[in-house]
Amino acid sequence: MTGSQQGAGLSAEQLDDLYNPDGDGEHPLITRAMWRQAVAQQDTVSGYWPWLAQMLSDDAASTVKPALTITEGAAPLF
């Protein structure tokens, strides 16, 4: 299972429980920033967790680029 498919098959409520135990959580690769972009582009009117569940269930996660890509040999940012 790839990182973006973590949580595949779970409901929005289950994803919320898994990734958001203390509030303000998100999937490790399919982020709230990506959801906000989808909202801004009028691709969804759903909240983050229902949108994430749909992304994962549609197997759309395989076409989603990670929020951050680390390039081998890249200098650290800190």
All heavy atoms as a GROMACS GRO file, in nm:
protein
  587
    1MET      N    1   0.085  -0.118   0.000
    1MET     CA    2   0.000   0.000   0.000
    1MET      C    3   0.088   0.123   0.000
    1MET      O    4   0.178   0.136   0.081
    1MET     CB    5  -0.089  -0.004   0.124
    1MET     CG    6  -0.183   0.113   0.132
    1MET     SD    7  -0.296   0.106   0.274
    1MET     CE    8  -0.395  -0.033   0.231
    2THR      N    9   0.062   0.214  -0.092
    2THR     CA   10   0.142   0.336  -0.097
    2THR      C   11   0.098   0.431   0.013
    2THR      O   12  -0.010   0.417   0.069
    2THR     CB   13   0.126   0.407  -0.234
    2THR    OG1   14  -0.007   0.451  -0.246
    2THR    CG2   15   0.165   0.317  -0.349
    3GLY      N   16   0.179   0.530   0.040
    3GLY     CA   17   0.149   0.626   0.144
    3GLY      C   18   0.017   0.698   0.122
    3GLY      O   19  -0.056   0.724   0.216
    4SER      N   20  -0.015   0.730  -0.002
    4SER     CA   21  -0.139   0.802  -0.028
    4SER      C   22  -0.260   0.712  -0.010
    4SER      O   23  -0.371   0.761   0.007
    4SER     CB   24  -0.138   0.863  -0.168
    4SER     OG   25  -0.128   0.762  -0.265
    5GLN      N   26  -0.243   0.580  -0.012
    5GLN     CA   27  -0.355   0.489   0.004
    5GLN      C   28  -0.378   0.451   0.149
    5GLN      O   29  -0.468   0.375   0.178
    5GLN     CB   30  -0.334   0.365  -0.082
    5GLN     CG   31  -0.339   0.395  -0.230
    5GLN     CD   32  -0.299   0.276  -0.313
    5GLN    OE1   33  -0.224   0.191  -0.271
    5GLN    NE2   34  -0.350   0.270  -0.435
    6GLN      N   35  -0.299   0.502   0.241
    6GLN     CA   36  -0.321   0.475   0.381
    6GLN      C   37  -0.460   0.523   0.418
    6GLN      O   38  -0.495   0.637   0.392
    6GLN     CB   39  -0.218   0.548   0.468
    6GLN     CG   40  -0.078   0.496   0.453
    6GLN     CD   41   0.022   0.582   0.530
    6GLN    OE1   42  -0.013   0.676   0.597
    6GLN    NE2   43   0.148   0.546   0.518
    7GLY      N   44  -0.540   0.436   0.474
    7GLY     CA   45  -0.676   0.472   0.510
    7GLY      C   46  -0.778   0.438   0.403
    7GLY      O   47  -0.896   0.465   0.421
    8ALA      N   48  -0.735   0.380   0.292
    8ALA     CA   49  -0.828   0.344   0.184
    8ALA      C   50  -0.934   0.250   0.239
    8ALA      O   51  -0.905   0.159   0.316
    8ALA     CB   52  -0.754   0.280   0.068
    9GLY      N   53  -1.059   0.275   0.202
    9GLY     CA   54  -1.169   0.191   0.244
    9GLY      C   55  -1.234   0.236   0.374
    9GLY      O   56  -1.335   0.181   0.414
   10LEU      N   57  -1.178   0.336   0.440
   10LEU     CA   58  -1.236   0.387   0.563
   10LEU      C   59  -1.336   0.497   0.533
   10LEU      O   60  -1.325   0.568   0.433
   10LEU     CB   61  -1.126   0.443   0.655
   10LEU     CG   62  -1.020   0.344   0.703
   10LEU    CD1   63  -0.919   0.415   0.791
   10LEU    CD2   64  -1.082   0.227   0.776
   11SER      N   65  -1.434   0.512   0.620
   11SER     CA   66  -1.532   0.620   0.605
   11SER      C   67  -1.469   0.752   0.648
   11SER      O   68  -1.362   0.754   0.709
   11SER     CB   69  -1.653   0.592   0.694
   11SER     OG   70  -1.618   0.606   0.831
   12ALA      N   71  -1.539   0.860   0.618
   12ALA     CA   72  -1.491   0.992   0.658
   12ALA      C   73  -1.475   0.998   0.810
   12ALA      O   74  -1.375   1.051   0.860
   12ALA     CB   75  -1.588   1.100   0.610
   13GLU      N   76  -1.570   0.943   0.882
   13GLU     CA   77  -1.562   0.943   1.029
   13GLU      C   78  -1.443   0.861   1.078
   13GLU      O   79  -1.372   0.902   1.170
   13GLU     CB   80  -1.691   0.888   1.088
   13GLU     CG   81  -1.693   0.893   1.239
   13GLU     CD   82  -1.825   0.847   1.297
   13GLU    OE1   83  -1.931   0.885   1.245
   13GLU    OE2   84  -1.821   0.772   1.396
   14GLN      N   85  -1.418   0.748   1.016
   14GLN     CA   86  -1.304   0.664   1.056
   14GLN      C   87  -1.171   0.734   1.025
   14GLN      O   88  -1.077   0.726   1.103
   14GLN     CB   89  -1.310   0.529   0.985
   14GLN     CG   90  -1.424   0.442   1.034
   14GLN     CD   91  -1.446   0.321   0.946
   14GLN    OE1   92  -1.438   0.329   0.822
   14GLN    NE2   93  -1.475   0.208   1.008
   15LEU      N   94  -1.164   0.802   0.909
   15LEU     CA   95  -1.042   0.876   0.875
   15LEU      C   96  -1.019   0.989   0.975
   15LEU      O   97  -0.906   1.012   1.018
   15LEU     CB   98  -1.053   0.932   0.733
   15LEU     CG   99  -1.044   0.828   0.621
   15LEU    CD1  100  -1.092   0.888   0.489
   15LEU    CD2  101  -0.905   0.772   0.609
   16ASP      N  102  -1.126   1.058   1.011
   16ASP     CA  103  -1.118   1.165   1.111
   16ASP      C  104  -1.064   1.110   1.242
   16ASP      O  105  -0.973   1.167   1.302
   16ASP     CB  106  -1.255   1.228   1.128
   16ASP     CG  107  -1.256   1.353   1.215
   16ASP    OD1  108  -1.151   1.391   1.269
   16ASP    OD2  109  -1.364   1.412   1.229
   17ASP      N  110  -1.119   0.997   1.287
   17ASP     CA  111  -1.073   0.935   1.412
   17ASP      C  112  -0.926   0.894   1.403
   17ASP      O  113  -0.850   0.910   1.499
   17ASP     CB  114  -1.157   0.813   1.446
   17ASP     CG  115  -1.298   0.847   1.488
   17ASP    OD1  116  -1.325   0.965   1.521
   17ASP    OD2  117  -1.384   0.755   1.486
   18LEU      N  118  -0.885   0.842   1.288
   18LEU     CA  119  -0.748   0.792   1.270
   18LEU      C  120  -0.645   0.905   1.264
   18LEU      O  121  -0.542   0.899   1.329
   18LEU     CB  122  -0.740   0.708   1.142
   18LEU     CG  123  -0.604   0.650   1.105
   18LEU    CD1  124  -0.555   0.553   1.212
   18LEU    CD2  125  -0.613   0.580   0.969
   19TYR      N  126  -0.672   1.007   1.185
   19TYR     CA  127  -0.573   1.111   1.158
   19TYR      C  128  -0.596   1.241   1.234
   19TYR      O  129  -0.514   1.333   1.224
   19TYR     CB  130  -0.568   1.143   1.008
   19TYR     CG  131  -0.516   1.028   0.925
   19TYR    CD1  132  -0.599   0.961   0.836
   19TYR    CD2  133  -0.384   0.986   0.936
   19TYR    CE1  134  -0.551   0.856   0.759
   19TYR    CE2  135  -0.336   0.881   0.861
   19TYR     CZ  136  -0.420   0.816   0.773
   19TYR     OH  137  -0.372   0.712   0.698
   20ASN      N  138  -0.705   1.250   1.309
   20ASN     CA  139  -0.741   1.376   1.371
   20ASN      C  140  -0.779   1.359   1.518
   20ASN      O  141  -0.876   1.419   1.563
   20ASN     CB  142  -0.857   1.437   1.292
   20ASN     CG  143  -0.879   1.582   1.320
   20ASN    OD1  144  -0.785   1.657   1.346
   20ASN    ND2  145  -1.004   1.625   1.315
   21PRO      N  146  -0.702   1.282   1.595
   21PRO     CA  147  -0.743   1.256   1.733
   21PRO      C  148  -0.746   1.381   1.820
   21PRO      O  149  -0.826   1.391   1.912
   21PRO     CB  150  -0.641   1.155   1.783
   21PRO     CG  151  -0.520   1.178   1.699
   21PRO     CD  152  -0.575   1.219   1.563
   22ASP      N  153  -0.660   1.477   1.793
   22ASP     CA  154  -0.651   1.597   1.876
   22ASP      C  155  -0.699   1.722   1.803
   22ASP      O  156  -0.681   1.833   1.852
   22ASP     CB  157  -0.506   1.619   1.923
   22ASP     CG  158  -0.456   1.502   2.007
   22ASP    OD1  159  -0.536   1.451   2.088
   22ASP    OD2  160  -0.340   1.462   1.990
   23GLY      N  161  -0.754   1.706   1.684
   23GLY     CA  162  -0.798   1.820   1.605
   23GLY      C  163  -0.689   1.873   1.514
   23GLY      O  164  -0.570   1.856   1.541
   24ASP      N  165  -0.727   1.930   1.402
   24ASP     CA  166  -0.636   1.990   1.305
   24ASP      C  167  -0.542   1.889   1.239
   24ASP      O  168  -0.436   1.926   1.190
   24ASP     CB  169  -0.556   2.106   1.367
   24ASP     CG  170  -0.509   2.206   1.262
   24ASP    OD1  171  -0.581   2.223   1.161
   24ASP    OD2  172  -0.401   2.264   1.280
   25GLY      N  173  -0.580   1.761   1.236
   25GLY     CA  174  -0.499   1.659   1.172
   25GLY      C  175  -0.531   1.648   1.024
   25GLY      O  176  -0.625   1.711   0.974
   26GLU      N  177  -0.452   1.568   0.955
   26GLU     CA  178  -0.475   1.546   0.812
   26GLU      C  179  -0.405   1.418   0.771
   26GLU      O  180  -0.319   1.365   0.842
   26GLU     CB  181  -0.424   1.663   0.728
   26GLU     CG  182  -0.277   1.689   0.738
   26GLU     CD  183  -0.230   1.811   0.660
   26GLU    OE1  184  -0.313   1.896   0.623
   26GLU    OE2  185  -0.110   1.821   0.639
   27HIS      N  186  -0.440   1.367   0.655
   27HIS     CA  187  -0.374   1.249   0.596
   27HIS      C  188  -0.228   1.286   0.572
   27HIS      O  189  -0.197   1.402   0.540
   27HIS     CB  190  -0.444   1.215   0.464
   27HIS     CG  191  -0.400   1.088   0.403
   27HIS    ND1  192  -0.291   1.082   0.319
   27HIS    CD2  193  -0.450   0.962   0.412
   27HIS    CE1  194  -0.276   0.957   0.278
   27HIS    NE2  195  -0.370   0.882   0.333
   28PRO      N  196  -0.136   1.191   0.584
   28PRO     CA  197   0.006   1.225   0.568
   28PRO      C  198   0.044   1.276   0.429
   28PRO      O  199   0.142   1.351   0.417
   28PRO     CB  200   0.079   1.095   0.600
   28PRO     CG  201  -0.023   0.988   0.604
   28PRO     CD  202  -0.156   1.053   0.622
   29LEU      N  203  -0.029   1.241   0.326
   29LEU     CA  204   0.008   1.286   0.191
   29LEU      C  205  -0.101   1.365   0.120
   29LEU      O  206  -0.071   1.447   0.034
   29LEU     CB  207   0.047   1.166   0.104
   29LEU     CG  208   0.171   1.089   0.149
   29LEU    CD1  209   0.194   0.969   0.060
   29LEU    CD2  210   0.293   1.179   0.149
   30ILE      N  211  -0.226   1.340   0.152
   30ILE     CA  212  -0.337   1.413   0.090
   30ILE      C  213  -0.382   1.516   0.192
   30ILE      O  214  -0.462   1.488   0.280
   30ILE     CB  215  -0.450   1.317   0.048
   30ILE    CG1  216  -0.394   1.209  -0.044
   30ILE    CG2  217  -0.561   1.395  -0.022
   30ILE    CD1  218  -0.494   1.101  -0.082
   31THR      N  219  -0.331   1.634   0.178
   31THR     CA  220  -0.338   1.735   0.283
   31THR      C  221  -0.461   1.826   0.272
   31THR      O  222  -0.529   1.830   0.170
   31THR     CB  223  -0.213   1.824   0.279
   31THR    OG1  224  -0.214   1.896   0.155
   31THR    CG2  225  -0.086   1.741   0.290
   32ARG      N  226  -0.482   1.901   0.379
   32ARG     CA  227  -0.589   2.000   0.380
   32ARG      C  228  -0.563   2.109   0.274
   32ARG      O  229  -0.658   2.162   0.216
   32ARG     CB  230  -0.602   2.064   0.518
   32ARG     CG  231  -0.661   1.970   0.620
   32ARG     CD  232  -0.673   2.039   0.756
   32ARG     NE  233  -0.720   1.949   0.858
   32ARG     CZ  234  -0.848   1.930   0.888
   32ARG    NH1  235  -0.941   1.997   0.824
   32ARG    NH2  236  -0.883   1.846   0.983
   33ALA      N  237  -0.438   2.140   0.249
   33ALA     CA  238  -0.406   2.239   0.145
   33ALA      C  239  -0.454   2.189   0.008
   33ALA      O  240  -0.505   2.267  -0.072
   33ALA     CB  241  -0.257   2.268   0.143
   34MET      N  242  -0.440   2.061  -0.016
   34MET     CA  243  -0.487   2.003  -0.142
   34MET      C  244  -0.639   2.010  -0.151
   34MET      O  245  -0.696   2.038  -0.256
   34MET     CB  246  -0.436   1.860  -0.155
   34MET     CG  247  -0.284   1.852  -0.161
   34MET     SD  248  -0.222   1.686  -0.133
   34MET     CE  249  -0.238   1.620  -0.297
   35TRP      N  250  -0.705   1.983  -0.038
   35TRP     CA  251  -0.851   1.993  -0.033
   35TRP      C  252  -0.895   2.138  -0.057
   35TRP      O  253  -0.988   2.163  -0.134
   35TRP     CB  254  -0.901   1.941   0.102
   35TRP     CG  255  -1.041   1.980   0.133
   35TRP    CD1  256  -1.154   1.930   0.076
   35TRP    CD2  257  -1.082   2.079   0.227
   35TRP    NE1  258  -1.264   1.992   0.131
   35TRP    CE2  259  -1.222   2.084   0.225
   35TRP    CE3  260  -1.014   2.163   0.316
   35TRP    CZ2  261  -1.296   2.169   0.305
   35TRP    CZ3  262  -1.088   2.247   0.396
   35TRP    CH2  263  -1.227   2.249   0.391
   36ARG      N  264  -0.827   2.234   0.007
   36ARG     CA  265  -0.863   2.375  -0.013
   36ARG      C  266  -0.848   2.414  -0.159
   36ARG      O  267  -0.928   2.491  -0.213
   36ARG     CB  268  -0.777   2.466   0.077
   36ARG     CG  269  -0.822   2.465   0.222
   36ARG     CD  270  -0.755   2.572   0.304
   36ARG     NE  271  -0.613   2.550   0.322
   36ARG     CZ  272  -0.559   2.478   0.420
   36ARG    NH1  273  -0.635   2.420   0.510
   36ARG    NH2  274  -0.429   2.465   0.428
   37GLN      N  275  -0.747   2.361  -0.226
   37GLN     CA  276  -0.728   2.389  -0.368
   37GLN      C  277  -0.846   2.330  -0.449
   37GLN      O  278  -0.897   2.394  -0.540
   37GLN     CB  279  -0.596   2.332  -0.418
   37GLN     CG  280  -0.568   2.364  -0.562
   37GLN     CD  281  -0.432   2.314  -0.608
   37GLN    OE1  282  -0.362   2.245  -0.536
   37GLN    NE2  283  -0.396   2.350  -0.728
   38ALA      N  284  -0.888   2.209  -0.413
   38ALA     CA  285  -1.002   2.147  -0.482
   38ALA      C  286  -1.129   2.229  -0.460
   38ALA      O  287  -1.209   2.246  -0.552
   38ALA     CB  288  -1.021   2.003  -0.433
   39VAL      N  289  -1.147   2.282  -0.339
   39VAL     CA  290  -1.263   2.368  -0.311
   39VAL      C  291  -1.254   2.496  -0.394
   39VAL      O  292  -1.352   2.537  -0.457
   39VAL     CB  293  -1.272   2.401  -0.160
   39VAL    CG1  294  -1.376   2.509  -0.133
   39VAL    CG2  295  -1.302   2.275  -0.079
   40ALA      N  296  -1.136   2.558  -0.396
   40ALA     CA  297  -1.117   2.683  -0.470
   40ALA      C  298  -1.143   2.663  -0.620
   40ALA      O  299  -1.194   2.753  -0.687
   40ALA     CB  300  -0.977   2.738  -0.447
   41GLN      N  301  -1.109   2.546  -0.672
   41GLN     CA  302  -1.130   2.516  -0.813
   41GLN      C  303  -1.271   2.462  -0.839
   41GLN      O  304  -1.302   2.421  -0.950
   41GLN     CB  305  -1.026   2.416  -0.861
   41GLN     CG  306  -0.887   2.472  -0.861
   41GLN     CD  307  -0.781   2.368  -0.897
   41GLN    OE1  308  -0.805   2.246  -0.898
   41GLN    NE2  309  -0.661   2.415  -0.926
   42GLN      N  310  -1.353   2.461  -0.734
   42GLN     CA  311  -1.491   2.413  -0.741
   42GLN      C  312  -1.499   2.267  -0.785
   42GLN      O  313  -1.594   2.226  -0.852
   42GLN     CB  314  -1.575   2.504  -0.830
   42GLN     CG  315  -1.582   2.645  -0.776
   42GLN     CD  316  -1.667   2.737  -0.863
   42GLN    OE1  317  -1.708   2.703  -0.973
   42GLN    NE2  318  -1.694   2.855  -0.810
   43ASP      N  319  -1.398   2.189  -0.746
   43ASP     CA  320  -1.399   2.045  -0.773
   43ASP      C  321  -1.475   1.969  -0.666
   43ASP      O  322  -1.508   1.851  -0.685
   43ASP     CB  323  -1.256   1.991  -0.782
   43ASP     CG  324  -1.182   2.043  -0.904
   43ASP    OD1  325  -1.248   2.078  -1.004
   43ASP    OD2  326  -1.058   2.048  -0.900
   44THR      N  327  -1.499   2.033  -0.550
   44THR     CA  328  -1.574   1.970  -0.442
   44THR      C  329  -1.641   2.077  -0.357
   44THR      O  330  -1.594   2.190  -0.353
   44THR     CB  331  -1.482   1.883  -0.353
   44THR    OG1  332  -1.563   1.810  -0.261
   44THR    CG2  333  -1.380   1.965  -0.277
   45VAL      N  334  -1.748   2.037  -0.294
   45VAL     CA  335  -1.812   2.119  -0.193
   45VAL      C  336  -1.812   2.044  -0.060
   45VAL      O  337  -1.868   2.091   0.038
   45VAL     CB  338  -1.955   2.161  -0.232
   45VAL    CG1  339  -1.952   2.252  -0.354
   45VAL    CG2  340  -2.044   2.040  -0.255
   46SER      N  341  -1.749   1.927  -0.059
   46SER     CA  342  -1.743   1.843   0.061
   46SER      C  343  -1.642   1.897   0.161
   46SER      O  344  -1.548   1.967   0.124
   46SER     CB  345  -1.701   1.700   0.023
   46SER     OG  346  -1.795   1.641  -0.062
   47GLY      N  347  -1.661   1.859   0.285
   47GLY     CA  348  -1.562   1.886   0.386
   47GLY      C  349  -1.438   1.801   0.363
   47GLY      O  350  -1.439   1.709   0.279
   48TYR      N  351  -1.332   1.829   0.438
   48TYR     CA  352  -1.205   1.759   0.416
   48TYR      C  353  -1.218   1.607   0.429
   48TYR      O  354  -1.173   1.533   0.342
   48TYR     CB  355  -1.098   1.811   0.513
   48TYR     CG  356  -0.969   1.734   0.503
   48TYR    CD1  357  -0.887   1.744   0.390
   48TYR    CD2  358  -0.928   1.648   0.604
   48TYR    CE1  359  -0.769   1.673   0.380
   48TYR    CE2  360  -0.810   1.577   0.595
   48TYR     CZ  361  -0.731   1.588   0.482
   48TYR     OH  362  -0.614   1.517   0.471
   49TRP      N  363  -1.276   1.558   0.539
   49TRP     CA  364  -1.279   1.413   0.562
   49TRP      C  365  -1.366   1.339   0.460
   49TRP      O  366  -1.322   1.235   0.407
   49TRP     CB  367  -1.319   1.383   0.707
   49TRP     CG  368  -1.220   1.443   0.802
   49TRP    CD1  369  -1.240   1.549   0.885
   49TRP    CD2  370  -1.082   1.406   0.819
   49TRP    NE1  371  -1.124   1.579   0.953
   49TRP    CE2  372  -1.025   1.492   0.915
   49TRP    CE3  373  -1.001   1.308   0.763
   49TRP    CZ2  374  -0.893   1.484   0.956
   49TRP    CZ3  375  -0.868   1.300   0.804
   49TRP    CH2  376  -0.816   1.386   0.898
   50PRO      N  377  -1.486   1.387   0.425
   50PRO     CA  378  -1.561   1.320   0.319
   50PRO      C  379  -1.489   1.324   0.184
   50PRO      O  380  -1.491   1.228   0.108
   50PRO     CB  381  -1.694   1.398   0.313
   50PRO     CG  382  -1.708   1.458   0.449
   50PRO     CD  383  -1.567   1.489   0.492
   51TRP      N  384  -1.424   1.437   0.155
   51TRP     CA  385  -1.347   1.449   0.030
   51TRP      C  386  -1.233   1.348   0.028
   51TRP      O  387  -1.211   1.280  -0.071
   51TRP     CB  388  -1.294   1.592   0.016
   51TRP     CG  389  -1.199   1.613  -0.098
   51TRP    CD1  390  -1.231   1.630  -0.229
   51TRP    CD2  391  -1.057   1.620  -0.090
   51TRP    NE1  392  -1.117   1.648  -0.304
   51TRP    CE2  393  -1.007   1.642  -0.220
   51TRP    CE3  394  -0.966   1.611   0.015
   51TRP    CZ2  395  -0.872   1.654  -0.248
   51TRP    CZ3  396  -0.830   1.623  -0.013
   51TRP    CH2  397  -0.785   1.644  -0.144
   52LEU      N  398  -1.161   1.338   0.141
   52LEU     CA  399  -1.051   1.242   0.150
   52LEU      C  400  -1.101   1.100   0.131
   52LEU      O  401  -1.040   1.022   0.056
   52LEU     CB  402  -0.979   1.258   0.284
   52LEU     CG  403  -0.868   1.157   0.312
   52LEU    CD1  404  -0.756   1.167   0.209
   52LEU    CD2  405  -0.814   1.178   0.454
   53ALA      N  406  -1.211   1.065   0.197
   53ALA     CA  407  -1.267   0.930   0.183
   53ALA      C  408  -1.301   0.901   0.037
   53ALA      O  409  -1.274   0.792  -0.014
   53ALA     CB  410  -1.391   0.914   0.271
   54GLN      N  411  -1.358   1.001  -0.031
   54GLN     CA  412  -1.391   0.984  -0.172
   54GLN      C  413  -1.266   0.969  -0.258
   54GLN      O  414  -1.261   0.885  -0.347
   54GLN     CB  415  -1.476   1.101  -0.222
   54GLN     CG  416  -1.529   1.083  -0.361
   54GLN     CD  417  -1.628   0.969  -0.371
   54GLN    OE1  418  -1.718   0.957  -0.288
   54GLN    NE2  419  -1.612   0.884  -0.469
   55MET      N  420  -1.166   1.050  -0.230
   55MET     CA  421  -1.039   1.041  -0.304
   55MET      C  422  -0.980   0.901  -0.291
   55MET      O  423  -0.936   0.842  -0.389
   55MET     CB  424  -0.938   1.144  -0.254
   55MET     CG  425  -0.974   1.289  -0.280
   55MET     SD  426  -0.959   1.333  -0.452
   55MET     CE  427  -0.782   1.333  -0.469
   56LEU      N  428  -0.979   0.850  -0.171
   56LEU     CA  429  -0.922   0.718  -0.147
   56LEU      C  430  -1.007   0.607  -0.207
   56LEU      O  431  -0.954   0.512  -0.264
   56LEU     CB  432  -0.903   0.696   0.003
   56LEU     CG  433  -0.797   0.784   0.069
   56LEU    CD1  434  -0.803   0.771   0.220
   56LEU    CD2  435  -0.658   0.753   0.018
   57SER      N  436  -1.139   0.619  -0.197
   57SER     CA  437  -1.227   0.514  -0.249
   57SER      C  438  -1.230   0.512  -0.401
   57SER      O  439  -1.250   0.408  -0.461
   57SER     CB  440  -1.367   0.526  -0.193
   57SER     OG  441  -1.433   0.638  -0.247
   58ASP      N  442  -1.212   0.628  -0.463
   58ASP     CA  443  -1.210   0.635  -0.609
   58ASP      C  444  -1.075   0.593  -0.666
   58ASP      O  445  -1.056   0.594  -0.787
   58ASP     CB  446  -1.237   0.778  -0.658
   58ASP     CG  447  -1.382   0.815  -0.645
   58ASP    OD1  448  -1.465   0.728  -0.617
   58ASP    OD2  449  -1.411   0.935  -0.661
   59ASP      N  450  -0.980   0.561  -0.577
   59ASP     CA  451  -0.845   0.530  -0.617
   59ASP      C  452  -0.781   0.650  -0.685
   59ASP      O  453  -0.685   0.638  -0.759
   59ASP     CB  454  -0.838   0.406  -0.705
   59ASP     CG  455  -0.696   0.347  -0.708
   59ASP    OD1  456  -0.620   0.367  -0.612
   59ASP    OD2  457  -0.663   0.281  -0.808
   60ALA      N  458  -0.839   0.769  -0.660
   60ALA     CA  459  -0.782   0.891  -0.714
   60ALA      C  460  -0.648   0.921  -0.648
   60ALA      O  461  -0.567   0.995  -0.702
   60ALA     CB  462  -0.877   1.008  -0.693
   61ALA      N  463  -0.624   0.862  -0.532
   61ALA     CA  464  -0.499   0.887  -0.460
   61ALA      C  465  -0.377   0.847  -0.544
   61ALA      O  466  -0.270   0.905  -0.529
   61ALA     CB  467  -0.499   0.812  -0.328
   62SER      N  468  -0.394   0.752  -0.634
   62SER     CA  469  -0.280   0.711  -0.715
   62SER      C  470  -0.238   0.819  -0.813
   62SER      O  471  -0.125   0.818  -0.862
   62SER     CB  472  -0.312   0.582  -0.791
   62SER     OG  473  -0.417   0.604  -0.882
   63THR      N  474  -0.326   0.917  -0.839
   63THR     CA  475  -0.291   1.025  -0.930
   63THR      C  476  -0.258   1.154  -0.856
   63THR      O  477  -0.221   1.252  -0.918
   63THR     CB  478  -0.406   1.054  -1.029
   63THR    OG1  479  -0.520   1.096  -0.956
   63THR    CG2  480  -0.438   0.932  -1.112
   64VAL      N  481  -0.270   1.153  -0.723
   64VAL     CA  482  -0.241   1.271  -0.643
   64VAL      C  483  -0.093   1.277  -0.612
   64VAL      O  484  -0.033   1.178  -0.571
   64VAL     CB  485  -0.321   1.268  -0.510
   64VAL    CG1  486  -0.280   1.383  -0.420
   64VAL    CG2  487  -0.469   1.274  -0.540
   65LYS      N  488  -0.033   1.390  -0.633
   65LYS     CA  489   0.108   1.408  -0.603
   65LYS      C  490   0.123   1.439  -0.454
   65LYS      O  491   0.042   1.510  -0.398
   65LYS     CB  492   0.166   1.522  -0.686
   65LYS     CG  493   0.167   1.494  -0.834
   65LYS     CD  494   0.246   1.600  -0.906
   65LYS     CE  495   0.247   1.589  -1.055
   65LYS     NZ  496   0.222   1.470  -1.120
   66PRO      N  497   0.226   1.384  -0.392
   66PRO     CA  498   0.248   1.416  -0.250
   66PRO      C  499   0.265   1.566  -0.229
   66PRO      O  500   0.311   1.638  -0.318
   66PRO     CB  501   0.378   1.342  -0.217
   66PRO     CG  502   0.394   1.240  -0.323
   66PRO     CD  503   0.325   1.295  -0.445
   67ALA      N  504   0.229   1.612  -0.111
   67ALA     CA  505   0.240   1.753  -0.078
   67ALA      C  506   0.386   1.797  -0.075
   67ALA      O  507   0.418   1.911  -0.100
   67ALA     CB  508   0.174   1.782   0.056
   68LEU      N  509   0.476   1.706  -0.044
   68LEU     CA  510   0.617   1.737  -0.033
   68LEU      C  511   0.697   1.622  -0.089
   68LEU      O  512   0.672   1.507  -0.055
   68LEU     CB  513   0.656   1.760   0.115
   68LEU     CG  514   0.802   1.784   0.145
   68LEU    CD1  515   0.848   1.916   0.082
   68LEU    CD2  516   0.824   1.788   0.294
   69THR      N  517   0.790   1.650  -0.175
   69THR     CA  518   0.876   1.548  -0.229
   69THR      C  519   1.020   1.579  -0.188
   69THR      O  520   1.067   1.691  -0.209
   69THR     CB  521   0.867   1.543  -0.384
   69THR    OG1  522   0.731   1.522  -0.420
   69THR    CG2  523   0.954   1.435  -0.441
   70ILE      N  524   1.086   1.483  -0.130
   70ILE     CA  525   1.225   1.498  -0.089
   70ILE      C  526   1.313   1.445  -0.201
   70ILE      O  527   1.298   1.331  -0.244
   70ILE     CB  528   1.255   1.422   0.042
   70ILE    CG1  529   1.158   1.463   0.152
   70ILE    CG2  530   1.399   1.441   0.082
   70ILE    CD1  531   1.166   1.608   0.192
   71THR      N  532   1.401   1.526  -0.249
   71THR     CA  533   1.493   1.486  -0.354
   71THR      C  534   1.622   1.438  -0.291
   71THR      O  535   1.680   1.506  -0.205
   71THR     CB  536   1.523   1.605  -0.448
   71THR    OG1  537   1.399   1.655  -0.498
   71THR    CG2  538   1.612   1.564  -0.562
   72GLU      N  539   1.668   1.322  -0.333
   72GLU     CA  540   1.791   1.267  -0.278
   72GLU      C  541   1.906   1.365  -0.303
   72GLU      O  542   1.922   1.418  -0.412
   72GLU     CB  543   1.821   1.133  -0.345
   72GLU     CG  544   1.937   1.061  -0.279
   72GLU     CD  545   1.958   0.921  -0.335
   72GLU    OE1  546   1.858   0.856  -0.370
   72GLU    OE2  547   2.074   0.882  -0.345
   73GLY      N  548   1.982   1.390  -0.201
   73GLY     CA  549   2.096   1.478  -0.211
   73GLY      C  550   2.061   1.625  -0.192
   73GLY      O  551   2.148   1.711  -0.195
   74ALA      N  552   1.933   1.655  -0.172
   74ALA     CA  553   1.893   1.795  -0.152
   74ALA      C  554   1.940   1.843  -0.016
   74ALA      O  555   1.942   1.768   0.081
   74ALA     CB  556   1.742   1.807  -0.163
   75ALA      N  557   1.977   1.968  -0.009
   75ALA     CA  558   2.022   2.027   0.118
   75ALA      C  559   1.902   2.043   0.209
   75ALA      O  560   1.792   2.080   0.166
   75ALA     CB  561   2.086   2.163   0.091
   76PRO      N  562   1.917   2.017   0.339
   76PRO     CA  563   1.806   2.035   0.433
   76PRO      C  564   1.766   2.183   0.441
   76PRO      O  565   1.848   2.271   0.420
   76PRO     CB  566   1.861   1.986   0.565
   76PRO     CG  567   2.007   1.973   0.548
   76PRO     CD  568   2.038   1.969   0.402
   77LEU      N  569   1.640   2.206   0.471
   77LEU     CA  570   1.587   2.341   0.478
   77LEU      C  571   1.607   2.403   0.616
   77LEU      O  572   1.581   2.520   0.634
   77LEU     CB  573   1.437   2.341   0.444
   77LEU     CG  574   1.403   2.294   0.304
   77LEU    CD1  575   1.253   2.288   0.286
   77LEU    CD2  576   1.465   2.386   0.201
   78PHE      N  577   1.656   2.327   0.710
   78PHE     CA  578   1.675   2.381   0.845
   78PHE      C  579   1.818   2.376   0.886
   78PHE      O  580   1.902   2.322   0.828
   78PHE     CB  581   1.589   2.305   0.946
   78PHE     CG  582   1.602   2.157   0.936
   78PHE    CD1  583   1.690   2.084   1.011
   78PHE    CD2  584   1.522   2.087   0.846
   78PHE    CE1  585   1.701   1.948   1.000
   78PHE    CE2  586   1.532   1.951   0.835
   78PHE     CZ  587   1.621   1.880   0.911
   0.00000   0.00000   0.00000
